Amino acid sequence: MSDHPTAPPPAQSLRLRVLVWGTLLLLVFFGVIVAVLDSAFRSAALEAERDLLDSRMIMLLAAAEAGPGHDLVLPVDLPEPLFGTPGSGLYGAIVRRDGSVVWRSDSTIGVAIPWGVMPATGERSFRRIGLDDGTPLLALSMGIDWEFADGRVRSYIVHVATSLDSLNAQIASFRRQLLVWFGIVAALLLASLALLLRWLLRPLARIETEILEIEGGERAALSAGYPTELAGVARNLNQLIDIERARTERHRRTLQDLAHSLKTPLAAMRALLDGDGDRRDMEGQVSRMEEIVRYQLAKPLANVGATLGAEPVPVEPELRRLADGLHKVYRDRDIQCEVHVEPGLRFLGDRGDLLEIAGNLMENAHKWARRRVRVTAAGAADVPTPRRGLLLTVEDDGPGIPEGGETGLLERGRRLDETKPGQGIGLSVVVELAGAYRGTVELGRSPLGGAAATVRLPPG
Amino acid sequence: MRLLIIEDEEIIRESLAARLRAAGFGVETAKDGEEGLYFAREYPVDLAVIDLGLPRLSGLDIIRSLREEGYAYPILILTARDRWQDKVDGLGAGADDYVAKPFHVEEIIARVNALLRRAGGWASSELTAGPISLDTAGQELKVGGRPVELTGHEYKLLEHLMLRAGQVVSKTELTERLYDQDFERDSNVIEVFIGRLRRKLDPDNQLKPIETLRGRGYRFALAKAGGESSRAGE
């Protein structure tokens, strides 16, 4: 079993396949989720930042009041202390339409902010700008008209900007957490997958161990209690082991039988040689040896192992081939051989065995028939083909079998009538083969008037 | 009747050939498949005995080739493995009968006779035409129910003519049949034998069972009576 001469390289392990696939799936799945969450978090954070910026601009406007000379002034202490802290990251400025600065927050000291746009009155502009040192800012600018108490109106642009550093830091932190947690979850999932695999594959490992034990002779068959999916495999393996064991036993027995059965005629021949024996006696012993060899040769060929993995043999073409061949051989006798086969019937076994069983029975029927031979084949059990077994009946309209002769004929190698040479062997071979398929052979009387031989092979 | 035996096992081939020659057949032998197919095509053969397991070219291939090329003479196969698979394959390829090894030579002779008879259109081993009845199993002749003594040569000649009933058989063929492979015999001897046969079969010269076709040969002219099966078994 273990020494296949050119064994193909083993296929990738099932465990590896599942784990590789699981990892790939997790990566894709988590990749998509992380990307979606990240982008959602980012836009939500940006949105919050805008709202904050908006409210700070409103605060600035609320704090502004008319100063001397029809101009705006802002108090030194604003409600938002960040405007007053240099480098705080929150900046504000109010400029006139001509670009001249009315007010700028203390936080802008030492920082040149490229405000850029000057939106028309009533318009707002959100945008990203960058400081010279590369710090990204989110800026909001709005054009307003300020109406003084005397009815004069002046246009101003209000700018506020906030550093995105903290936002970016938040996003980065969120992303880190996301990756850490997903990493942990993925590792847990893969680990549980590996555990599941171990659990799933344990019965396979058990089969392997048990087979090793069977090879070592410590065990007779695979134990019961395999999961449903493997029970069939275990059953088939047990069947294979049984068949193999039976075959070995049969071969051993055949060899012994052969040796023993040849010893007697050999002894007789030696005696004949020593005693200057009659040629006819010698001939008789040779014939006996021929019969023995012929009978024993048919036995080990019984190939019951074929019930496993063998291609089912369509029954009808084989029976027709036999009928055609026999029609040729018995052409003189003008025998009508009818073959009735259940449509689509297939035999789950060895083609040679089917031919052997049917051929021997059909040949006997042709030998004895007057005019008619009838061959009928159907499934033995009412289950889906091809596991239906075989029920084969071969009848003739010959003289039939004398009362009480049936059992004698079915004994191994026994001959009822020596005038039809080889018949004893033929039937014995059929009995032997049917036995190898755990089947039975019955002899009886046919409605046609002669003998009827019925072989019943149970479903495999 | 000329037989071709194709068998690689020398002991079987030679003993079978000897026994068949003794039984009155002309026998050619071939020791492998290729030689066998060559002989089967080139020699006048009335029946071939072919072993299935041959070196160089299998028996099945020989049979298939011969049948494809239109050779219709009977073929008897010998199978070493007594399996129906082999028999059915052989019969399917175009053989007419089989014998499994080991065999009794009598079995082969009986099958050969039966096949030749059948090839001649006779249904039973008793060739009956008009009042003439030749029992090929017992090698006995009856005319009008009365036993008639024949010499070995006369028997072979009559059997050959009756097996070929209705066909013209040349003097050469008859000579070969009588003397196996010795073609140098004087063909006048055949005329003498035919004359004797005619007197024994038809003392009153009314039946005229054997016609002479000048320059071509002889023909057994009576209609066969064995066209339909006359008995239930053998």
Interface residues (C-beta under 8 A of the other chain):
Chain A: E290 R294 L297 A298 L301 R321 L322 D324 G325 K328 V329 R331 D332 R333 D334 R351 G352 L355 E356 A358 G359 N360 W368 R370 G398 P421
Chain B: R81 D82 R83 W84 Q85 K87 V88 L91 G92 D96 D97 Y98 A100 P102 E107 A114 R118 A123 S124 E228 S229 A232 G233 E234
